[in-house]
Amino acid sequence: MKYEYFDEGKQGVIRMKKIIFVFLLVGLILYTSFAFATNQQIGIIIYKEASVKSRPTYKAKTIANLNTGDEVTILGSTKNKYKKVKVDKMVGWISEWAIIDLSIPKADAKLFVQASNYQDPTWRWFFWSPERYKLALRLYKRLIDYFPNSKYRAAALFRYGECAERIVVEVNKLKIKFEELKKSGIDKDYKKYLGLDCYRKWGLEFEFSHLGDEYYYGGDVYETIVQKYPKSEWADNAAYKLIQIPFQHSRCWEGHPGGPLAALKLCENFLKNYPNSELRPEALLHLGYLYRALYEIYSYVDKKEIYNFYDLQKANAYRQKAINLYQKIVKEYPSTKYAAKAEVNIYEIEHGKNVYVLSGGK
């Protein structure tokens, strides 16, 4: 008769190995699921009204329509070029042509291309549609959010801003139309009618100018470019936008030199930081305007004694600065539109024509 002895130590090692194996297996499953969920499942819809089908065929029933920029979870794919997707709690199929899988190589480049195609379409019928800026903005927003290290991010930020500036034009048109409807007694939800809440979803908020009684884009993406991408090819364009936006939409200086002096500082900083920018002659002309405005403010005598900034010495100093600057433009940019504008400004100064005080600026 043979006796089998129970080796407690050996059995303990076996049990420990089994436990370790189970833990490793569970960890692998969790890691794979997490990696799949975070890196391989996100898809972005690139076409307007993309149909989600009940089965992977175009003949199947449409169970939902998605819009450009909408986010879905990719669950799988088929050989006939359909992606199985999840939207909220609904599962369906969508053509792979209508979606960009963010896990694939060059996904950021593909997003940028599609957004650019919407912003600058080659097909004529879509060129005149303001809708293209909304579609482009949504895809730029996805690129900005999902690809913080993309080489296209600075360009996407700038183009996002350009789209925002075009969209706000349409918002102001709707504002005028809303006011007409209100006068006619038709009651509408103001924010919903203008789409302000919808734009906020895409990170887009507009500021309101009481001077012009209109909305405008404040340029937050331009500030991001200047701060995070100061050496990019878009930095000077973004910095100049930041000069123009407050000038165009909140230039109610009310005869106070503080406004143009603040604008003056922005303009001088631009010229200092971007001496080789193609926008330099434009910035010089803008600086000349600010000199002229300050000359007029300091030389203006208010008979009602509301404004007390009359200072002939300062006025003459800014007048001479303006003339010297315009002469510099003529010398540096001969036979150009910038030189022509500078000569016109010199003529106007010498013949006492105002550009601010008597033009409604005060």
C-alpha positions in Angstrom: 0.0 0.0 0.0 1.3 3.4 -1.0 0.8 6.4 1.2 0.3 10.0 -0.3 1.4 12.7 2.0 -0.2 16.1 1.8 2.4 18.7 1.1 0.8 21.8 2.7 3.6 24.1 1.5 3.4 23.0 -2.1 -0.4 23.3 -2.1 -0.1 26.8 -0.7 2.2 27.9 -3.4 -0.2 26.5 -6.1 -3.1 28.3 -4.5 -1.1 31.5 -4.4 -0.2 31.2 -8.1 -3.9 30.7 -8.9 -4.8 33.8 -7.0 -2.1 35.8 -8.6 -3.2 34.5 -12.0 -6.8 35.5 -11.4 -5.7 39.0 -10.3 -3.5 39.4 -13.3 -6.3 38.2 -15.6 -8.8 40.6 -14.0 -6.3 43.5 -14.2 -5.7 42.7 -17.9 -9.4 42.7 -18.7 -9.9 46.0 -16.8 -6.9 47.6 -18.4 -8.0 46.5 -21.9 -11.5 47.7 -21.3 -10.3 51.1 -20.0 -7.8 51.5 -22.8 -10.5 50.6 -25.4 -13.0 53.0 -23.7 -10.6 56.0 -23.5 -8.5 55.6 -26.6 -10.4 53.5 -29.2 -14.1 54.1 -28.7 -14.5 57.8 -29.4 -15.7 58.8 -32.8 -16.7 62.3 -34.2 -19.4 62.8 -36.7 -18.2 64.9 -39.6 -21.3 65.2 -41.8 -24.6 67.0 -41.2 -27.6 64.7 -40.5 -25.6 61.5 -40.5 -28.0 58.6 -40.3 -27.8 55.9 -37.6 -29.2 52.7 -38.9 -30.8 49.7 -37.1 -28.6 47.3 -39.2 -25.3 47.8 -41.1 -26.9 48.6 -44.4 -28.2 51.8 -46.0 -31.6 50.2 -46.6 -32.2 49.7 -42.9 -34.4 51.8 -40.8 -33.0 55.2 -39.6 -33.2 55.3 -35.9 -31.4 58.7 -35.4 -29.8 61.5 -37.2 -26.6 63.0 -35.8 -25.0 66.3 -36.6 -21.4 67.5 -37.4 -19.3 67.3 -34.3 -21.5 65.0 -32.4 -19.6 62.4 -30.3 -20.3 58.7 -30.3 -18.8 55.5 -28.8 -17.5 53.0 -31.3 -18.3 49.4 -30.4 -17.1 47.6 -33.5 -17.1 47.6 -37.3 -18.1 45.4 -40.3 -16.5 44.5 -43.6 -19.1 46.5 -45.5 -17.7 49.7 -44.0 -20.2 50.3 -41.2 -19.3 51.2 -37.6 -21.4 50.0 -34.7 -21.9 53.0 -32.4 -23.5 53.9 -29.1 -25.2 57.3 -28.7 -26.5 57.8 -25.2 -28.3 54.5 -24.5 -29.1 53.8 -28.2 -27.0 51.4 -30.3 -27.0 51.4 -34.1 -24.8 51.5 -37.2 -23.4 54.3 -39.2 -21.3 54.6 -42.4 -17.6 54.9 -41.7 -17.5 57.7 -44.2 -19.5 59.8 -41.8 -17.3 59.4 -38.7 -13.6 59.9 -37.7 -12.3 57.4 -35.2 -10.0 59.4 -32.9 -7.8 56.4 -32.2 -6.5 56.1 -35.7 -3.3 57.8 -36.9 -3.6 61.4 -38.2 -7.1 61.7 -36.8 -6.3 65.3 -35.8 -5.2 66.0 -39.4 -8.4 64.5 -40.8 -10.5 66.6 -38.4 -8.6 69.7 -39.5 -9.1 68.9 -43.2 -12.8 68.4 -42.9 -13.3 71.5 -40.8 -11.3 73.5 -43.4 -13.4 72.1 -46.2 -16.5 73.5 -44.4 -14.9 76.9 -43.7 -13.4 77.3 -47.2 -15.6 75.1 -49.4 -14.7 74.4 -53.0 -18.3 73.6 -54.0 -20.0 76.8 -55.0 -23.5 76.0 -53.7 -22.2 75.8 -50.1 -19.9 78.8 -50.3 -22.7 81.3 -49.6 -24.2 79.4 -46.8 -23.5 80.8 -43.3 -24.1 77.3 -41.9 -20.6 76.3 -43.0 -19.0 78.3 -40.3 -21.1 76.5 -37.6 -20.1 73.1 -38.9 -16.4 74.1 -39.2 -16.4 75.5 -35.7 -17.7 72.3 -34.2 -15.0 70.2 -35.7 -12.3 72.7 -34.8 -13.6 72.6 -31.2 -13.3 68.8 -31.2 -9.7 69.0 -32.4 -8.8 71.6 -29.8 -10.3 69.6 -27.0 -9.1 66.1 -27.9 -5.7 66.9 -29.4 -3.9 69.3 -27.0 -0.5 68.5 -28.5 -1.5 68.5 -32.1 0.6 70.6 -34.5 -2.7 71.8 -36.0 -4.1 73.2 -32.7 -2.9 76.8 -33.0 -4.3 76.9 -36.6 -7.6 75.3 -35.3 -7.8 77.9 -32.6 -7.4 80.8 -35.0 -9.8 79.4 -37.5 -12.3 78.7 -34.7 -12.1 82.5 -33.9 -12.6 83.4 -37.5 -15.8 81.2 -37.6 -17.0 82.8 -34.4 -16.7 86.2 -36.0 -18.7 85.1 -39.0 -21.3 83.4 -36.8 -21.9 86.5 -34.7 -22.8 88.4 -37.9 -25.7 86.0 -38.3 -26.7 86.3 -34.6 -27.0 90.1 -35.0 -29.2 89.6 -38.1 -31.4 87.3 -36.0 -31.4 89.9 -33.2 -32.8 92.5 -35.6 -35.4 90.1 -36.9 -36.4 89.1 -33.3 -37.0 92.8 -32.5 -39.2 93.2 -35.5 -41.2 90.1 -34.5 -41.5 91.4 -31.0 -43.0 94.7 -32.3 -45.4 92.6 -34.4 -46.6 90.9 -31.2 -45.0 87.5 -31.9 -43.6 86.0 -28.7 -40.3 84.0 -29.0 -37.7 82.8 -26.6 -34.8 85.3 -27.1 -31.8 83.0 -26.4 -33.3 80.1 -28.2 -34.2 82.2 -31.2 -30.6 83.6 -31.5 -29.1 80.2 -30.6 -27.0 81.5 -27.8 -27.3 78.4 -25.6 -26.5 76.2 -28.5 -23.3 78.1 -29.2 -22.4 78.0 -25.5 -22.3 74.2 -25.8 -19.4 74.6 -28.2 -17.5 77.0 -26.0 -18.7 80.0 -27.8 -20.0 83.0 -25.9 -20.6 86.5 -27.3 -20.2 89.8 -25.6 -22.6 92.7 -26.0 -21.6 96.1 -27.2 -24.0 98.8 -25.9 -22.3 101.3 -28.2 -23.3 99.4 -31.3 -26.2 97.6 -29.8 -24.9 94.3 -31.1 -23.1 91.1 -30.1 -19.5 90.5 -30.9 -16.9 87.8 -30.3 -14.4 88.8 -27.6 -11.5 86.7 -29.0 -10.6 84.3 -26.1 -9.0 81.8 -28.6 -6.7 84.6 -29.9 -5.5 85.2 -26.3 -4.8 81.5 -26.0 -2.7 81.6 -29.2 -0.7 84.6 -28.0 0.0 83.0 -24.6 0.5 79.3 -25.5 1.8 79.6 -29.1 3.8 82.8 -29.2 6.2 81.6 -31.9 3.5 80.1 -34.2 2.7 81.5 -37.5 -0.7 82.5 -36.1 0.6 84.5 -33.2 0.9 87.9 -34.9 -2.5 87.6 -36.5 -4.1 86.7 -33.2 -2.3 89.6 -31.4 -3.6 92.0 -34.0 -7.1 90.6 -33.7 -6.9 91.5 -30.0 -6.1 95.1 -31.0 -9.0 95.3 -33.5 -11.8 93.7 -31.5 -12.1 96.3 -28.7 -11.4 99.1 -31.1 -14.3 98.0 -33.4 -16.9 97.2 -30.7 -16.2 99.4 -27.7 -14.6 102.5 -29.1 -16.8 104.8 -27.0 -14.0 106.8 -25.4 -16.4 109.7 -24.6 -13.6 112.2 -25.2 -11.4 110.6 -22.5 -7.7 110.0 -23.4 -7.7 106.8 -21.3 -9.2 104.7 -24.1 -6.9 105.6 -26.9 -3.9 105.5 -24.5 -4.7 101.9 -23.6 -5.2 101.1 -27.3 -1.9 102.8 -28.0 -0.1 100.5 -25.6 -1.5 97.4 -27.2 -0.5 98.7 -30.7 3.1 99.6 -29.6 3.5 96.1 -27.9 2.4 94.5 -31.1 5.0 96.4 -33.2 7.6 95.6 -30.6 6.8 91.8 -30.4 6.2 91.2 -34.1 8.6 93.5 -36.0 8.5 91.3 -39.1 4.8 90.7 -39.3 3.0 91.3 -42.6 0.4 93.2 -40.5 3.0 95.8 -39.5 2.0 98.5 -42.0 -1.7 98.1 -40.9 -0.6 98.4 -37.2 1.4 101.5 -38.0 -1.6 103.1 -39.7 -3.7 102.2 -36.7 -1.1 103.8 -34.4 -1.3 106.9 -36.5 -5.1 107.1 -36.0 -4.6 106.8 -32.2 -2.1 109.7 -32.3 -4.6 111.8 -34.3 -7.4 110.9 -31.8 -5.2 112.0 -28.8 -4.2 115.2 -30.6 -7.9 116.0 -31.1 -8.9 115.1 -27.5 -6.2 117.3 -26.0 -6.8 120.2 -28.3 -10.6 120.1 -27.9 -12.2 123.0 -25.9 -15.4 121.9 -24.4 -17.7 125.0 -24.0 -19.9 123.1 -21.7 -16.9 122.3 -19.5 -17.8 118.6 -19.3 -14.4 117.5 -20.5 -11.3 118.9 -18.9 -8.5 117.4 -21.0 -7.4 120.4 -22.9 -3.6 120.5 -23.1 -2.1 122.3 -26.0 1.5 121.0 -25.4 0.3 117.4 -25.4 -1.9 118.0 -28.4 0.9 119.4 -30.5 3.2 116.5 -29.4 0.7 113.9 -30.7 0.1 115.9 -33.8 3.8 115.8 -34.7 4.0 112.1 -33.7 1.2 111.3 -36.2 2.9 113.3 -39.0 6.3 111.7 -38.3 4.8 108.2 -38.3 2.9 108.7 -41.6 6.1 110.1 -43.2 7.8 106.9 -42.0 5.1 104.7 -43.6 5.5 106.6 -46.9 9.3 106.0 -46.8 9.1 102.3 -45.8 6.2 101.3 -48.0 6.5 103.5 -51.1 3.9 103.1 -53.9 1.6 101.0 -51.8 -1.9 101.5 -50.4 -0.3 102.1 -47.0 1.8 105.0 -48.3 -1.3 106.4 -50.1 -3.3 106.2 -46.8 -0.5 107.9 -45.0 -0.3 110.8 -47.4 -4.0 111.3 -47.1 -3.7 111.4 -43.3 -0.9 114.0 -43.5 -3.0 116.2 -45.8 -6.0 115.9 -43.4 -3.9 116.9 -40.4 -2.3 119.9 -42.2 -5.8 121.1 -43.3 -7.4 120.6 -39.9 -9.7 117.7 -40.6 -10.7 115.6 -37.6 -11.1 111.8 -37.5 -12.4 111.5 -33.9 -13.9 114.5 -32.2 -16.1 115.7 -35.1 -16.7 112.3 -36.5 -19.0 111.2 -33.7 -16.3 109.6 -31.6 -16.9 111.9 -28.7 
